[in-house]
Amino acid sequence: MSRDLVIGIDSSTSATKAIAWDRSGRALAEGRKAIGLANPQPGYFEQNPDEWWDSTAAALRSITDQVGAERIAAVAISNQRETFSAFTEEGTAIRPGMTWLDERARPQVVRFGKSFGAERVHAISGKPLDVLPCFYRIIWMAEQEPEIFARAARFAEVHGYLTHCLTGRWRTSTASADPTGLLDMTRNVWSAEILDAAGIAIEKLPALMPPGARMGEVTHAAAAFTGLSAGTPVVAGGGDGQCASTGAGVTSPGSAYINLGTAVVSGSYGRNYAYDRAFRTEKAVCDDGYIYEQCIRTGTFLVDWMAREMFGIDATAQLSVFKALEAEAAICPIGAGGVVVLPYWLGCMTPYWDPYARGVIAGLSGSTRRGAIYRALLEGIALEVAAQAEKIAAATGGEIGQFSAIGGGSDSDLWLQILADAAGRPVARSTAREASSLGAAIAAAKGAGWYGTIAEAASAMTRPPARTFRPEPKNVARYAELRAIHADLWPRLLDWNARLASFAEGKPS
């Protein structure tokens, strides 16, 4: 039988899912296993790296049991970003992995920004000062766990670790390395400047490979564990956000995706390096180019939170109530009768980069109904996306023509129409239900030699949208007015919120 399938491994925060795809982007088999998450103390979020590998192996075994190892032409990895651990040279973890949710390194972020220069680290890495990039937690480890730091032969993110497990080689994709904050984004090499300032030896990091490149082959030991055939090529994929972008067909200038998931992440493609506080710059899982990414930490998380905590709705047991909420929100006018939501329940990334930011519901009155609050939530997120899209276009010189919507929230007709009207751009509902896995599979298809480029593979393996929501001119004009009001709110609350945060922590205001 010919090797007619590739596998996209999607190692996320909660589980590893592996899916086998054919040349046309059709999913034929799937395997999945959950990953645990520990919260040993406030701000600490950890995982056992053994579970990254065990869940990957179990997911792969499920696929090979269904379709046979002999059909697999190549595998590639999509992984949760900004999650890493310390390992021996042989690949044994010497401490729990720190996930992207972890906030323990806030003091290190501040100190490094002052000593190295916030603007300089942003220019090199494409990342504004923020707690997410891994290297601040490596600095934390050097300060708080010096013995573990000294023992570590390797620091690797999930992609690099899984590549070692599969191939025996410490290699990773530049599109997974860049969220560590240690990649020189213009030269595609580890930044000697940042490494020297952080006290991290370059020899302790994986070798870098571009997306779509063959990183090695499955070893006999890994074959026995996963069910794959020894010698199966392992191809460089990338971070889950960039893979999702590729899976949504965003591989050329003017295209953008929006993932309406637990968080709302949106990214547009461009060939030239640019950086600005309105976005963070990532390497695209493509033949070249970058993703200019904005991120709102609360998406469907906030939808679920509001339904549960404010309206008393069990999201898992009463899904029909969400339809009722949507119907109530749909009959509300633009602006939700004067109610505005700032969706900063978990802090703010783009454009303010303020971990102490908190959510705001403004404009409540005795006449406010839950449908208006719900609409204001959807509008608040849409207005944030629209505002940052304009800033990204101005900073990069590339206009966004259309958004491709993925994630659970993309099932909402109301939300997609609000997004289209607020942004003044069409929003197409993607048919890619597992975009991160598909993006990795597209890279694997290029590495397997099925297609000459990742862009060619994406064109063949992605499908036309299920439906496109087009902006209504009168609504676009109305949302432009609302966006100007919305944009003024947080700057006015910034100092007040800082005082409130200090008060809540027991500090003098």
C-alpha positions as CSV (number, residue, x, y, z in Angstrom):
1,M,0.0,0.0,0.0
2,S,1.3,3.5,-0.9
3,R,2.2,6.0,1.8
4,D,-0.9,8.1,1.2
5,L,-1.4,9.8,4.6
6,V,0.4,12.3,6.8
7,I,-0.2,12.9,10.5
8,G,-0.5,16.2,12.2
9,I,0.2,15.9,15.9
10,D,-1.5,18.6,17.9
11,S,-0.1,18.7,21.4
12,S,-2.2,21.2,23.3
13,T,-2.5,22.2,26.9
14,S,-5.3,19.7,27.7
15,A,-4.6,16.8,25.4
16,T,-2.6,15.5,22.4
17,K,-4.7,14.8,19.3
18,A,-3.2,13.2,16.3
19,I,-5.1,13.1,13.0
20,A,-4.2,11.3,9.7
21,W,-4.9,13.4,6.6
22,D,-4.8,12.5,2.9
23,R,-3.5,14.7,0.0
24,S,-6.8,16.6,-0.3
25,G,-7.0,17.5,3.4
26,R,-9.5,14.9,4.4
27,A,-9.2,13.5,7.9
28,L,-9.3,9.7,7.9
29,A,-8.3,8.7,11.5
30,E,-7.9,10.3,14.8
31,G,-6.3,9.5,18.2
32,R,-6.4,11.5,21.5
33,K,-5.2,11.3,25.1
34,A,-5.6,13.9,27.8
35,I,-2.7,15.7,29.6
36,G,-2.9,16.7,33.2
37,L,-2.3,20.2,34.5
38,A,-1.1,21.1,38.0
39,N,-1.5,24.4,39.8
40,P,0.7,23.9,42.9
41,Q,0.4,27.5,44.0
42,P,-1.0,30.7,42.7
43,G,0.5,31.7,39.4
44,Y,2.3,28.3,38.9
45,F,1.0,26.0,36.1
46,E,2.9,22.8,35.4
47,Q,2.8,19.6,33.5
48,N,4.8,16.3,33.6
49,P,6.7,16.2,30.3
50,D,6.4,12.4,30.3
51,E,2.7,13.0,29.6
52,W,3.5,15.1,26.6
53,W,5.2,12.0,25.1
54,D,2.9,9.4,26.6
55,S,-0.2,11.2,25.2
56,T,1.5,11.6,21.8
57,A,2.5,7.9,21.6
58,A,-1.1,6.8,22.6
59,A,-2.6,9.1,20.0
60,L,-0.3,7.8,17.3
61,R,-0.9,4.2,18.3
62,S,-4.6,4.8,17.9
63,I,-4.1,6.0,14.3
64,T,-1.7,3.2,13.3
65,D,-4.2,0.7,14.7
66,Q,-6.9,2.2,12.5
67,V,-5.1,2.7,9.2
68,G,-1.7,0.9,9.5
69,A,1.7,2.3,9.9
70,E,2.7,1.5,6.3
71,R,0.4,4.3,5.0
72,I,2.1,7.1,6.9
73,A,4.4,9.2,4.7
74,A,5.5,11.7,7.4
75,V,4.5,13.3,10.7
76,A,4.8,16.9,11.9
77,I,4.0,18.6,15.3
78,S,1.8,21.5,16.3
79,N,2.4,22.3,20.0
80,Q,1.2,24.5,22.8
81,R,3.5,27.5,22.8
82,E,5.6,29.1,25.5
83,T,5.6,25.7,27.4
84,F,9.0,24.1,28.1
85,S,11.1,22.1,30.6
86,A,14.7,21.2,31.5
87,F,16.1,17.8,30.4
88,T,19.1,15.6,30.6
89,E,20.9,15.0,27.3
90,E,19.1,11.6,27.1
91,G,15.7,13.3,27.4
92,T,14.7,12.8,31.0
93,A,12.9,15.7,32.5
94,I,14.6,17.0,35.7
95,R,11.6,19.2,36.8
96,P,8.0,19.7,35.8
97,G,7.4,21.6,32.6
98,M,6.2,25.2,33.0
99,T,3.2,26.0,30.8
100,W,2.2,29.2,29.0
101,L,-0.3,29.9,31.8
102,D,2.6,30.2,34.3
103,E,3.1,33.7,35.7
104,R,5.9,33.1,38.2
105,A,8.5,35.1,36.3
106,R,6.9,38.5,36.4
107,P,9.8,40.1,38.4
108,Q,12.3,38.6,36.0
109,V,10.4,40.2,33.1
110,V,10.6,43.7,34.7
111,R,14.3,43.3,35.6
112,F,15.3,42.0,32.2
113,G,13.4,44.8,30.5
114,K,15.3,47.4,32.5
115,S,18.7,45.9,32.1
116,F,18.6,44.7,28.5
117,G,16.1,47.3,27.2
118,A,12.4,46.6,26.5
119,E,12.6,48.0,23.0
120,R,15.7,46.0,22.1
121,V,14.2,42.7,23.2
122,H,11.0,43.5,21.3
123,A,13.0,44.4,18.1
124,I,15.0,41.1,18.2
125,S,12.4,38.7,19.3
126,G,9.2,40.3,18.0
127,K,7.7,40.0,21.5
128,P,6.9,42.9,23.8
129,L,7.9,42.5,27.4
130,D,5.4,39.9,28.7
131,V,5.3,37.0,31.0
132,L,4.7,34.4,28.2
133,P,8.1,33.9,26.5
134,C,9.9,30.9,28.1
135,F,13.3,32.5,28.7
136,Y,12.1,34.6,31.6
137,R,11.1,31.4,33.4
138,I,14.6,30.0,32.6
139,I,16.0,33.1,34.3
140,W,13.7,32.4,37.2
141,M,15.0,28.8,37.3
142,A,18.6,30.1,37.4
143,E,17.7,32.3,40.4
144,Q,15.4,30.1,42.3
145,E,16.5,26.6,41.4
146,P,20.2,27.0,40.6
147,E,21.0,23.3,41.1
148,I,18.4,22.2,38.5
149,F,19.5,25.0,36.2
150,A,23.1,23.8,36.4
151,R,22.1,20.1,35.9
152,A,20.0,20.9,32.8
153,A,21.7,19.6,29.6
154,R,18.8,20.9,27.5
155,F,16.0,23.4,27.6
156,A,13.3,22.5,25.1
157,E,9.8,23.5,24.3
158,V,7.2,20.8,23.6
159,H,8.1,20.5,19.9
160,G,11.8,20.1,20.6
161,Y,11.2,17.5,23.3
162,L,8.7,15.4,21.1
163,T,11.2,15.6,18.2
164,H,13.8,14.1,20.5
165,C,11.5,11.4,21.6
166,L,10.6,10.5,18.0
167,T,14.0,10.8,16.4
168,G,16.7,10.9,19.2
169,R,17.8,14.3,18.0
170,W,17.4,17.7,19.7
171,R,15.9,19.7,16.9
172,T,12.9,22.0,16.6
173,S,11.1,24.3,14.2
174,T,11.9,28.0,14.1
175,A,8.1,28.4,14.3
176,S,8.1,26.7,17.6
177,A,11.3,28.3,18.9
178,D,10.2,31.8,18.3
179,P,7.6,31.9,21.1
180,T,10.4,31.2,23.6
181,G,11.5,34.8,23.0
182,L,15.1,33.6,22.2
183,L,14.9,33.7,18.4
184,D,16.5,36.4,16.3
185,M,13.5,36.9,14.0
186,T,15.3,38.4,11.1
187,R,18.2,35.9,11.0
188,N,16.3,32.8,12.1
189,V,19.0,31.8,14.6
190,W,19.1,31.8,18.4
191,S,19.8,35.4,19.6
192,A,23.3,35.5,21.0
193,E,22.5,38.9,22.5
194,I,19.5,37.7,24.5
195,L,21.2,34.4,25.5
196,D,24.2,36.1,26.8
197,A,22.2,38.6,28.8
198,A,20.0,35.8,30.2
199,G,22.9,33.5,31.0
200,I,21.7,30.7,28.8
201,A,24.2,28.6,26.9
202,I,23.3,28.1,23.2
203,E,24.5,24.5,23.4
204,K,21.6,23.7,25.7
205,L,19.0,24.6,23.0
206,P,17.8,22.4,20.1
207,A,19.1,22.9,16.6
208,L,16.8,25.0,14.4
209,M,15.0,23.8,11.3
210,P,12.5,25.7,9.1
211,P,8.9,24.5,8.8
212,G,8.5,21.8,6.3
213,A,12.1,20.5,6.7
214,R,12.9,16.9,7.6
215,M,14.3,16.9,11.2
216,G,15.0,13.2,11.4
217,E,13.3,9.8,11.2
218,V,11.4,7.7,13.7
219,T,13.8,5.5,15.7
220,H,13.2,1.8,16.3
221,A,12.5,2.6,20.0
222,A,9.9,5.3,19.1
223,A,8.4,3.0,16.5
224,A,7.8,0.3,19.2
225,F,6.1,2.9,21.4
226,T,4.0,4.7,18.8
227,G,3.2,2.0,16.2
228,L,4.8,4.1,13.5
229,S,7.3,2.4,11.1
230,A,10.9,3.1,11.9
231,G,12.4,5.5,9.4
232,T,9.1,7.5,9.0
233,P,10.2,11.2,8.4
234,V,9.5,13.7,11.2
235,V,9.0,17.1,9.7
236,A,9.2,20.5,11.4
237,G,5.8,22.0,12.2
238,G,5.4,24.9,14.6
239,G,3.4,26.5,17.4
240,D,-0.3,25.8,17.5
241,G,-1.3,29.3,16.6
242,Q,0.9,29.4,13.5
243,C,-0.2,25.9,12.4
244,A,-3.8,27.0,12.8
245,S,-3.1,29.9,10.5
246,T,-1.8,27.6,7.9
247,G,-4.6,25.1,8.4
248,A,-7.0,28.0,7.8
249,G,-5.3,28.8,4.5
250,V,-3.5,31.9,5.6
251,T,-0.3,31.7,3.6
252,S,-0.3,34.9,1.5
253,P,-0.4,38.7,2.2
254,G,-3.8,40.1,2.9
255,S,-5.1,36.9,4.5
256,A,-5.8,36.6,8.2
257,Y,-7.4,34.1,10.6
258,I,-9.3,34.5,13.8
259,N,-9.5,31.6,16.3
260,L,-12.6,32.1,18.5
261,G,-11.5,29.6,21.1
262,T,-10.9,29.8,24.8
263,A,-8.8,32.8,24.0
264,V,-9.3,34.8,20.8
265,V,-6.2,34.8,18.7
266,S,-6.0,36.5,15.3
267,G,-3.1,36.7,12.9
268,S,-2.4,38.1,9.5
269,Y,0.4,36.9,7.1
270,G,3.1,39.2,5.8
271,R,6.5,38.5,4.1
272,N,8.4,41.3,5.9
273,Y,9.5,41.5,9.5
274,A,7.7,44.1,11.5
275,Y,7.1,44.6,15.2
276,D,4.7,46.8,17.2
277,R,2.9,46.8,20.5
278,A,-0.3,46.2,18.6
279,F,0.8,42.6,17.9
280,R,3.4,40.0,18.6
281,T,5.4,38.7,15.6
282,E,5.6,35.0,15.0
283,K,7.3,32.9,12.3
284,A,4.7,31.6,9.9
285,V,4.4,27.8,9.3
286,C,5.0,28.6,5.6
287,D,7.9,28.8,3.2
288,D,8.8,32.3,4.5
289,G,7.1,35.2,6.2
290,Y,5.6,36.1,9.5
291,I,2.3,36.1,11.4
292,Y,1.4,39.4,13.1
293,E,-0.7,38.1,15.9
294,Q,-3.1,39.8,18.4
295,C,-4.4,37.9,21.4
296,I,-7.3,38.4,23.8
297,R,-6.9,36.0,26.7
298,T,-10.7,35.6,27.0
299,G,-12.9,34.3,24.2
300,T,-15.3,31.4,24.7
301,F,-13.8,31.3,28.3
302,L,-15.6,34.6,28.9
303,V,-18.8,33.4,27.2
304,D,-18.8,30.4,29.5
305,W,-17.9,32.4,32.6
306,M,-20.7,34.9,32.0
307,A,-23.2,32.2,31.4
308,R,-22.2,30.3,34.5
309,E,-21.3,33.1,37.0
310,M,-23.7,35.9,35.9
311,F,-26.7,34.0,34.4
312,G,-26.5,30.7,36.4
313,I,-26.3,28.6,33.2
314,D,-24.4,25.3,33.2
315,A,-22.8,25.5,29.8
316,T,-22.4,21.7,29.5
317,A,-26.0,20.8,30.5
318,Q,-28.0,23.7,29.0
319,L,-26.5,24.4,25.5
320,S,-29.9,25.3,24.3
321,V,-29.8,28.4,26.6
322,F,-26.9,29.7,24.6
323,K,-29.2,29.8,21.6
324,A,-31.7,31.8,23.6
325,L,-29.0,34.2,24.7
326,E,-27.9,34.6,21.0
327,A,-31.5,35.3,20.1
328,E,-31.9,37.9,22.8
329,A,-28.6,39.5,21.8
330,A,-29.6,39.6,18.2
331,I,-32.6,41.8,18.8
332,C,-30.5,44.3,20.7
333,P,-29.2,47.3,18.7
334,I,-25.6,47.9,17.9
335,G,-24.0,49.1,21.1
336,A,-26.2,46.9,23.3
337,G,-28.2,49.8,24.5
338,G,-25.2,51.6,25.9
339,V,-23.5,48.6,27.5
340,V,-19.7,48.2,26.8
341,V,-17.5,45.3,27.8
342,L,-13.7,45.3,28.0
343,P,-12.8,41.6,27.9
344,Y,-9.7,41.8,30.2
345,W,-10.8,39.1,32.7
346,L,-7.3,37.5,32.5
347,G,-5.3,40.6,31.9
348,C,-4.5,42.3,28.6
349,M,-2.0,41.3,26.0
350,T,-2.3,43.3,22.8
351,P,-2.1,46.3,22.7
352,Y,-1.5,47.3,26.4
353,W,0.5,44.3,27.7
354,D,-0.9,44.8,31.1
355,P,-1.1,41.6,33.2
356,Y,-3.0,43.5,35.9
357,A,-5.8,44.6,33.6
358,R,-9.2,43.5,34.6
359,G,-12.6,43.2,32.9
360,V,-15.1,46.0,32.8
361,I,-18.8,46.1,32.2
362,A,-19.9,49.7,31.8
363,G,-23.2,51.4,31.0
364,L,-25.5,49.2,33.1
365,S,-28.9,50.5,34.0
366,G,-32.1,49.2,35.5
367,S,-33.4,48.5,32.0
368,T,-30.4,46.3,31.0
369,R,-31.3,42.8,30.2
370,R,-29.0,39.8,29.9
371,G,-29.2,39.7,26.1
372,A,-27.7,43.2,26.0
373,I,-24.8,42.2,28.3
374,Y,-24.2,39.1,26.2
375,R,-24.2,41.2,23.0
376,A,-21.8,43.7,24.6
377,L,-19.4,40.8,25.4
378,L,-19.4,39.7,21.7
379,E,-19.0,43.3,20.6
380,G,-16.3,44.0,23.0
381,I,-14.1,41.2,21.6
382,A,-15.0,42.2,18.0
383,L,-14.1,45.8,18.6
384,E,-10.7,44.8,20.1
385,V,-10.0,42.7,17.0
386,A,-11.1,45.5,14.7
387,A,-9.0,48.1,16.4
388,Q,-5.8,46.0,16.3
389,A,-6.4,45.0,12.7
390,E,-6.2,48.7,11.8
391,K,-3.0,49.1,13.8
392,I,-1.4,46.0,12.3
393,A,-2.2,47.3,8.8
394,A,-0.7,50.6,9.6
395,A,2.5,49.1,11.2
396,T,3.1,46.5,8.5
397,G,1.9,48.2,5.4
398,G,-0.3,45.2,4.6
399,E,-4.1,45.5,4.5
400,I,-6.2,42.6,5.8
401,G,-8.7,41.6,3.1
402,Q,-10.6,38.9,4.9
403,F,-10.6,36.9,8.1
404,S,-11.0,33.1,8.2
405,A,-12.8,32.1,11.4
406,I,-12.0,28.9,13.2
407,G,-12.6,27.6,16.8
408,G,-15.8,26.8,18.7
409,G,-17.0,30.4,18.6
410,S,-17.1,30.4,14.8
411,D,-20.3,28.4,15.0
412,S,-22.1,31.6,16.1
413,D,-23.7,33.4,13.1
414,L,-24.3,36.5,15.3
415,W,-20.7,36.8,16.4
416,L,-19.3,36.4,12.9
417,Q,-21.6,39.1,11.6
418,I,-20.7,41.4,14.4
419,L,-17.0,40.8,13.6
420,A,-17.5,41.5,9.9
421,D,-19.4,44.7,10.7
422,A,-17.0,45.9,13.4
423,A,-13.9,45.2,11.3
424,G,-15.4,46.3,8.0
425,R,-14.1,43.1,6.4
426,P,-15.6,39.8,5.3
427,V,-15.4,36.9,7.8
428,A,-15.4,33.4,6.3
429,R,-16.3,30.4,8.4
430,S,-13.5,27.9,7.8
431,T,-14.3,24.3,7.2
432,A,-11.1,23.4,9.1
433,R,-12.4,22.0,12.4
434,E,-8.9,20.9,13.5
435,A,-6.8,23.7,12.0
436,S,-3.7,23.2,14.1
437,S,-3.4,19.5,13.2
438,L,-4.1,20.3,9.6
439,G,-1.5,23.0,9.5
440,A,1.1,20.5,10.9
441,A,-0.1,18.0,8.3
442,I,0.4,20.5,5.5
443,A,4.0,21.0,6.7
444,A,4.4,17.2,6.8
445,A,3.0,16.9,3.2
446,K,5.7,19.3,2.0
447,G,8.4,17.4,3.9
448,A,7.1,14.1,2.5
449,G,7.6,15.5,-1.0
450,W,3.9,15.5,-2.0
451,Y,4.1,19.2,-2.8
452,G,7.0,21.6,-3.6
453,T,6.1,24.2,-1.1
454,I,3.9,24.6,2.0
455,A,1.8,27.2,0.2
456,E,1.1,24.6,-2.6
457,A,0.3,22.0,0.0
458,A,-2.1,24.4,1.8
459,S,-3.8,25.2,-1.4
460,A,-4.4,21.5,-2.1
461,M,-5.4,20.5,1.5
462,T,-7.7,23.4,2.6
463,R,-11.2,23.8,1.4
464,P,-13.5,26.8,0.5
465,P,-15.2,28.4,3.4
466,A,-18.6,27.0,4.6
467,R,-20.1,30.6,4.6
468,T,-18.9,34.1,4.3
469,F,-20.3,37.0,6.4
470,R,-20.0,40.3,4.6
471,P,-20.1,43.7,6.4
472,E,-23.2,45.8,6.1
473,P,-22.2,49.4,5.2
474,K,-24.7,51.0,7.6
475,N,-23.5,48.7,10.5
476,V,-19.8,49.4,9.6
477,A,-20.4,53.1,10.1
478,R,-22.2,52.6,13.4
479,Y,-19.5,50.4,14.7
480,A,-16.8,52.9,13.7
481,E,-18.5,55.4,16.1
482,L,-18.7,52.8,18.9
483,R,-15.1,51.8,18.3
484,A,-13.9,55.3,19.0
485,I,-15.8,55.3,22.3
486,H,-14.6,51.9,23.2
487,A,-11.0,52.8,22.5
488,D,-11.1,55.7,25.0
489,L,-12.2,53.6,28.0
490,W,-9.2,51.6,29.0
491,P,-6.6,54.5,28.8
492,R,-8.9,56.5,31.1
493,L,-9.1,53.6,33.6
494,L,-5.4,52.6,33.4
495,D,-4.1,54.5,36.4
496,W,-7.3,53.8,38.4
497,N,-7.0,50.1,37.7
498,A,-3.3,50.1,38.9
499,R,-4.4,51.7,42.1
500,L,-7.1,49.1,42.6
501,A,-4.8,46.2,41.8
502,S,-2.3,47.5,44.4
503,F,-5.2,47.8,46.9
504,A,-6.3,44.2,46.2
505,E,-2.8,43.0,46.9
506,G,-2.6,44.9,50.1
507,K,-0.1,47.4,48.9
508,P,-0.4,51.2,49.4
509,S,-2.2,52.8,46.5
